[in-house]
Amino acid sequence: MRSAYLDEAMALARQGVGRTSPNPAVGAVLVRGNKVAGRGFHTWNGVKHAEIVALEQAGELARGADLYLTLEPCSHQGRTGPCADAIIQAGVARVVAAMADPNPKVGGQGFERLRQAGLRVEIAQEYEAEAEALNEPFVHAMRTGLPLVTLKAAVTLDGKIAAPEDNSGWITSERARAHVQQIRHLSDAILTGIGTVLADDCRLTDRTGLERGRPLLRIVADSTLRISPNAKIIQEAKGDLLVVTTSAAPAARREALEQLGVEVRVMDGPGGRVSLRQLVENLAAREFRSLMIEAGSKLNWAALEERIVDKIYFYYAPKILGGLASLPVAGGAGRRRRADAIRFQGVRLHSIPPDEFAVEANVVR
C-alpha cells in the first residue's frame, strides 16, 4: 500500500539528486499524531543527512514519532556520526524505509541497531524499485564497486552520428539537447575522445546552472596527446580536466599540459589505445559514482567492446543520412555474427515532442 508520507520522502530525496555525490540522495519525513513534525533531505554541501535535518526540525516532537525514509539509516562514522544512533537518542518509535542501504558498510546494520534498541522497523517493498532508480549510480557503485557508465549518443533513424563531410549544426533539436544537459548534470564525470575535441572543440560542461555535489570531471581519451593547449576544454579547465593517454605520448606534451593545470594519467590498453577499464577503476577509487560517455564512433565501440558500458541513452532525430561513409553510432571492428550482438534489456522510451525520442536501456551482462 502506498504511503503519503513515503511519497513525500521520495519527493524530498529528489531535491537532492545531483547534489549529493558520492553520497545517495535521501528524504526523511517525521510524523507524530498524523501530523508532519519534521522534514529533511541531504545535500553534500549541507553535510547533515536527511534524518538529522528532520530530527532537528522536530525537536521534542520526535519522541514517539514515526520516521519515513527513502533509505536505511547509516550505522557507521563518515563525515557525520551514525544516523541510526541519532534516531535512537531522539526517541523515535518506528522507522519505515523504502530500501536497505546497499553500502557494505551498512548492509542492514542500521536496521539491526534500531531493532536492538526497541524500535519497530519496516521495509516498504512497494517503494524499493523507485528508491533504487532514484539513486541508480550509488546503488550500482555499492553493488559492483564501479561507477555506472552511460553511453549517450544523438543519432539519426538509421543509426548515424556524423556525415562524411560537413558536420555543422546538430542532429537533434534544442529540446533534446536540453534533456541531455539534465542527464549530464546527474553525472560525476564525462568522457570523450580526442577526435571529438579536434572536430568540435567541445567544452563538455554542465550548463543547467543547477547546484552540483561536486564539479563535473571532464575526461579526454588521447593516446598520443594530440590535444591543443588552445582547446576550449583546456583553456577553461579549473582542476576539473583529466586527459588519459598512453606511454606512447611524448613526455614533452604531457609536461606542457600539466603546466597548464591539466591532470594527465597514463593508462595503456590493447592496440595502443587508452585502457577504458583502467579509467573506470581509477574513477571508482576516487568515489566517482557515474560516468557519461559522449564520444565518436570509435570510442563508443571501444567502450562497448571493453564491457564498461552499463546502459545507453540514445536520442533519435527524424532524419536519415544513409550511405556507407556516414559514421555509425558504434564503429570499430564490430561483431561478425548476429548471434554475438550486444544485447539490451529494460528498454524505456522517452518522448521528446514533437518528433524526437530517446531510448534508455541496460546492457545485458
C-alpha positions as CSV (number, residue, x, y, z in Angstrom):
1,M,0.0,0.0,0.0
2,R,1.3,3.5,-0.9
3,S,2.0,5.9,1.9
4,A,1.6,9.7,1.6
5,Y,4.5,10.1,4.0
6,L,6.8,7.9,1.9
7,D,5.7,9.7,-1.2
8,E,6.7,13.0,0.4
9,A,10.0,11.5,1.5
10,M,10.7,10.4,-2.1
11,A,9.9,13.9,-3.4
12,L,12.2,15.4,-0.8
13,A,15.0,13.0,-1.8
14,R,14.6,14.1,-5.5
15,Q,15.6,17.6,-4.4
16,G,19.0,16.3,-3.5
17,V,19.6,14.4,-6.8
18,G,22.8,15.7,-8.4
19,R,23.7,17.5,-5.2
20,T,24.8,14.5,-3.0
21,S,27.6,12.6,-4.8
22,P,29.4,10.5,-3.6
23,N,26.5,10.0,-1.1
24,P,23.0,8.9,-2.1
25,A,20.0,11.3,-2.2
26,V,17.8,10.7,0.8
27,G,14.5,12.1,2.0
28,A,13.0,11.9,5.5
29,V,9.6,12.7,7.0
30,L,9.0,12.6,10.7
31,V,5.3,12.1,11.7
32,R,3.7,12.3,15.1
33,G,-0.1,12.1,15.7
34,N,-0.8,12.1,11.9
35,K,1.0,15.4,11.6
36,V,4.4,16.0,10.0
37,A,6.8,17.2,12.7
38,G,10.0,17.4,10.6
39,R,11.2,17.1,7.0
40,G,14.7,16.8,5.6
41,F,16.8,15.9,2.6
42,H,20.5,15.5,2.1
43,T,23.0,17.6,0.0
44,W,26.7,17.2,0.1
45,N,27.3,20.9,0.8
46,G,24.7,20.8,3.6
47,V,26.7,17.9,5.2
48,K,23.8,16.8,7.5
49,H,21.9,13.7,6.5
50,A,18.2,13.9,5.8
51,E,17.3,12.1,9.1
52,I,19.3,14.7,11.2
53,V,17.6,17.6,9.4
54,A,14.2,16.2,10.1
55,L,15.0,15.3,13.7
56,E,16.4,18.8,14.4
57,Q,13.3,20.4,12.9
58,A,11.0,18.2,15.0
59,G,12.8,18.7,18.3
60,E,10.9,17.1,21.2
61,L,8.1,16.0,18.8
62,A,10.5,13.3,17.5
63,R,9.9,11.3,20.7
64,G,7.4,8.5,20.0
65,A,7.1,9.6,16.3
66,D,7.3,7.6,13.1
67,L,10.2,8.3,10.7
68,Y,9.7,7.6,7.0
69,L,12.9,7.2,5.0
70,T,13.9,6.5,1.4
71,L,17.0,4.6,2.5
72,E,18.1,2.7,5.6
73,P,19.8,5.0,8.1
74,C,23.6,4.7,8.2
75,S,25.3,2.9,11.1
76,H,28.9,4.0,10.5
77,Q,31.1,7.0,11.1
78,G,31.6,9.1,8.0
79,R,31.7,12.9,7.7
80,T,28.9,12.7,10.3
81,G,28.0,10.3,13.1
82,P,25.7,7.3,12.6
83,C,22.2,8.4,11.9
84,A,20.8,5.2,13.5
85,D,22.2,6.3,16.8
86,A,20.7,9.8,16.5
87,I,17.3,8.3,15.7
88,I,17.5,6.1,18.8
89,Q,18.6,9.0,21.0
90,A,15.7,11.2,19.7
91,G,13.2,8.6,20.9
92,V,11.7,7.7,17.6
93,A,9.3,4.8,17.9
94,R,9.1,3.4,14.4
95,V,11.1,3.6,11.2
96,V,9.6,2.8,7.7
97,A,12.2,2.7,4.9
98,A,11.9,2.2,1.2
99,M,15.0,0.1,0.9
100,A,18.1,-1.3,2.6
101,D,21.4,0.5,2.1
102,P,23.5,-1.4,-0.5
103,N,26.6,0.1,1.1
104,P,28.6,-2.8,2.5
105,K,29.5,-0.6,5.5
106,V,25.8,-0.5,6.4
107,G,24.1,-3.6,4.7
108,G,21.3,-4.0,7.3
109,Q,23.3,-2.9,10.3
110,G,21.4,0.3,10.6
111,F,18.1,-1.6,10.8
112,E,19.5,-4.1,13.2
113,R,20.8,-1.3,15.5
114,L,17.3,0.2,15.6
115,R,15.6,-3.1,16.3
116,Q,18.1,-3.9,19.2
117,A,17.1,-0.5,20.7
118,G,13.4,-1.5,20.6
119,L,12.3,0.5,17.5
120,R,9.8,-1.0,15.1
121,V,11.4,-1.3,11.7
122,E,9.5,-1.8,8.4
123,I,10.7,-2.0,4.8
124,A,8.1,-0.7,2.3
125,Q,8.9,-3.1,-0.5
126,E,6.5,-1.5,-2.9
127,Y,8.9,1.5,-3.0
128,E,12.1,-0.4,-3.4
129,A,12.3,-0.2,-7.2
130,E,11.5,3.5,-7.2
131,A,14.1,4.1,-4.4
132,E,16.8,2.2,-6.3
133,A,16.1,4.1,-9.5
134,L,16.4,7.4,-7.6
135,N,19.9,6.5,-6.6
136,E,20.8,4.3,-9.6
137,P,24.5,5.4,-9.7
138,F,25.1,5.0,-6.0
139,V,23.3,1.6,-5.8
140,H,25.3,0.3,-8.8
141,A,28.6,1.5,-7.4
142,M,27.9,-0.1,-4.0
143,R,27.0,-3.4,-5.6
144,T,29.7,-3.6,-8.3
145,G,32.5,-1.4,-6.9
146,L,32.4,0.6,-10.2
147,P,30.7,3.7,-11.4
148,L,27.6,3.5,-13.5
149,V,28.7,4.1,-17.1
150,T,26.1,5.6,-19.5
151,L,26.8,5.8,-23.3
152,K,24.9,8.8,-24.8
153,A,24.6,9.5,-28.5
154,A,22.5,11.7,-30.8
155,V,21.6,9.6,-33.8
156,T,19.6,9.6,-37.0
157,L,16.9,7.0,-37.5
158,D,19.4,4.9,-39.5
159,G,21.9,5.0,-36.6
160,K,24.3,7.6,-37.9
161,I,26.1,10.2,-35.7
162,A,28.2,12.1,-38.3
163,A,28.2,12.8,-42.0
164,P,31.3,12.2,-44.2
165,E,31.9,15.9,-44.9
166,D,30.1,18.9,-43.4
167,N,29.0,18.3,-39.8
168,S,28.0,21.8,-38.8
169,G,24.7,22.1,-37.0
170,W,23.1,19.5,-34.7
171,I,21.4,16.1,-35.3
172,T,18.8,16.6,-32.5
173,S,16.7,19.6,-31.5
174,E,17.4,22.2,-28.8
175,R,14.8,20.5,-26.6
176,A,16.6,17.1,-26.9
177,R,19.9,18.8,-26.1
178,A,18.4,20.4,-23.0
179,H,17.3,16.9,-21.9
180,V,20.9,15.8,-22.4
181,Q,22.1,18.5,-20.1
182,Q,19.8,17.2,-17.4
183,I,21.4,13.7,-17.8
184,R,24.9,15.3,-17.8
185,H,24.0,17.2,-14.6
186,L,23.4,13.8,-12.9
187,S,26.8,12.5,-13.9
188,D,30.0,12.8,-11.8
189,A,32.3,12.6,-14.9
190,I,32.0,12.8,-18.7
191,L,34.3,11.2,-21.2
192,T,35.0,12.0,-24.9
193,G,37.8,11.1,-27.4
194,I,40.4,13.3,-28.9
195,G,38.7,13.0,-32.3
196,T,35.6,14.8,-30.9
197,V,37.7,17.5,-29.3
198,L,39.6,18.2,-32.5
199,A,36.4,18.2,-34.6
200,D,34.1,20.2,-32.3
201,D,36.4,22.0,-29.9
202,C,33.8,20.9,-27.3
203,R,33.7,22.1,-23.7
204,L,31.7,19.3,-22.0
205,T,30.3,21.5,-19.3
206,D,27.2,21.1,-17.2
207,R,25.1,24.1,-18.5
208,T,22.0,23.5,-16.4
209,G,23.1,26.1,-13.8
210,L,21.9,23.7,-11.1
211,E,23.9,23.1,-7.9
212,R,26.2,20.1,-8.0
213,G,27.6,17.9,-5.2
214,R,31.0,18.0,-6.9
215,P,32.4,19.6,-10.1
216,L,31.8,17.6,-13.3
217,L,35.1,15.9,-14.1
218,R,35.8,16.2,-17.9
219,I,37.9,13.5,-19.4
220,V,39.6,13.2,-22.8
221,A,41.0,9.9,-24.1
222,D,44.0,10.9,-26.2
223,S,46.5,8.1,-26.8
224,T,49.3,10.3,-28.2
225,L,48.3,13.7,-26.7
226,R,47.3,15.4,-29.9
227,I,45.1,17.9,-27.9
228,S,45.9,21.5,-28.5
229,P,46.8,23.7,-25.5
230,N,44.4,26.2,-27.1
231,A,41.4,23.9,-27.0
232,K,38.5,25.4,-25.1
233,I,38.3,22.4,-22.8
234,I,41.9,23.2,-21.7
235,Q,41.6,26.9,-21.6
236,E,38.6,26.7,-19.3
237,A,39.9,24.0,-17.1
238,K,39.8,24.7,-13.3
239,G,41.1,21.5,-11.8
240,D,38.2,19.6,-13.5
241,L,40.0,18.1,-16.5
242,L,41.7,14.7,-16.9
243,V,43.5,13.7,-20.0
244,V,44.1,9.9,-20.2
245,T,46.9,8.9,-22.5
246,T,49.4,6.0,-23.2
247,S,53.1,5.6,-22.8
248,A,53.5,6.3,-26.5
249,A,52.7,10.0,-25.9
250,P,55.7,12.3,-25.9
251,A,56.8,13.3,-22.4
252,A,57.2,17.0,-23.5
253,R,53.5,17.2,-24.4
254,R,52.5,15.7,-21.1
255,E,54.6,18.2,-19.2
256,A,53.2,21.1,-21.2
257,L,49.6,20.1,-20.3
258,E,50.5,19.6,-16.6
259,Q,52.0,23.1,-16.5
260,L,48.6,24.3,-17.6
261,G,47.0,22.6,-14.6
262,V,45.7,19.6,-16.5
263,E,45.8,16.2,-14.8
264,V,47.4,13.6,-17.2
265,R,47.3,9.9,-16.5
266,V,49.0,7.1,-18.5
267,M,46.7,4.1,-18.9
268,D,47.9,1.7,-21.5
269,G,45.3,-0.5,-23.2
270,P,45.2,-3.0,-26.1
271,G,46.3,-1.9,-29.6
272,G,48.0,1.2,-28.3
273,R,44.7,2.6,-27.1
274,V,43.8,4.0,-23.7
275,S,42.6,1.4,-21.3
276,L,39.0,2.4,-20.5
277,R,38.8,-0.4,-17.9
278,Q,41.7,1.2,-16.0
279,L,39.9,4.6,-16.3
280,V,36.7,3.2,-14.8
281,E,38.6,1.6,-12.0
282,N,40.5,4.8,-11.3
283,L,37.2,6.7,-11.0
284,A,35.9,4.1,-8.6
285,A,38.9,4.6,-6.4
286,R,38.1,8.3,-6.3
287,E,34.5,7.6,-5.4
288,F,33.0,8.8,-8.7
289,R,29.6,7.1,-8.9
290,S,28.8,7.8,-12.5
291,L,30.4,8.3,-15.9
292,M,28.7,9.6,-19.1
293,I,30.3,8.9,-22.5
294,E,29.7,11.4,-25.2
295,A,32.1,10.5,-28.0
296,G,32.6,9.4,-31.5
297,S,32.1,6.1,-33.3
298,K,35.5,4.5,-32.4
299,L,35.4,5.3,-28.7
300,N,31.8,4.3,-28.5
301,W,32.7,0.9,-29.8
302,A,35.8,0.6,-27.7
303,A,33.7,1.3,-24.6
304,L,31.1,-1.4,-25.6
305,E,33.8,-3.9,-26.5
306,E,35.7,-3.4,-23.3
307,R,32.4,-4.1,-21.4
308,I,32.5,-0.9,-19.3
309,V,29.1,0.4,-20.5
310,D,26.2,-0.3,-18.3
311,K,23.4,1.5,-20.1
312,I,22.7,3.6,-23.2
313,Y,20.8,6.8,-23.7
314,F,20.3,7.3,-27.5
315,Y,18.5,10.4,-28.8
316,Y,16.8,9.8,-32.1
317,A,16.1,12.6,-34.6
318,P,13.6,12.1,-37.5
319,K,16.4,12.2,-40.1
320,I,18.3,9.7,-42.3
321,L,21.8,10.2,-43.6
322,G,22.3,6.9,-45.4
323,G,25.5,6.0,-47.2
324,L,28.4,3.9,-46.2
325,A,30.6,6.8,-45.4
326,S,28.4,8.3,-42.7
327,L,29.6,7.2,-39.3
328,P,27.5,4.7,-37.2
329,V,26.9,5.2,-33.5
330,A,29.5,2.4,-32.9
331,G,32.3,1.8,-35.4
332,G,35.4,-0.3,-34.9
333,A,35.5,-4.0,-35.8
334,G,32.0,-4.7,-34.6
335,R,30.6,-8.2,-34.2
336,R,30.8,-10.6,-37.1
337,R,27.7,-12.6,-36.3
338,R,24.1,-11.6,-35.3
339,A,24.3,-14.2,-32.5
340,D,27.2,-12.2,-31.0
341,A,25.3,-8.8,-30.9
342,I,25.5,-6.8,-27.7
343,R,22.1,-7.1,-26.2
344,F,20.0,-4.7,-24.0
345,Q,17.1,-5.1,-21.7
346,G,14.7,-2.9,-19.7
347,V,14.1,-0.6,-22.7
348,R,12.4,2.7,-21.8
349,L,11.2,5.2,-24.4
350,H,11.2,8.9,-23.6
351,S,9.1,11.1,-25.9
352,I,10.7,14.5,-26.9
353,P,7.9,16.4,-28.7
354,P,7.1,17.0,-31.4
355,D,9.0,14.3,-33.3
356,E,12.0,13.0,-31.4
357,F,12.5,10.3,-28.8
358,A,15.2,8.8,-26.6
359,V,15.9,5.2,-25.9
360,E,17.2,4.2,-22.5
361,A,18.3,0.6,-21.9
362,N,20.6,-1.6,-19.8
363,V,23.4,-3.7,-21.2
364,V,22.8,-7.5,-20.8
365,R,25.8,-8.9,-19.0
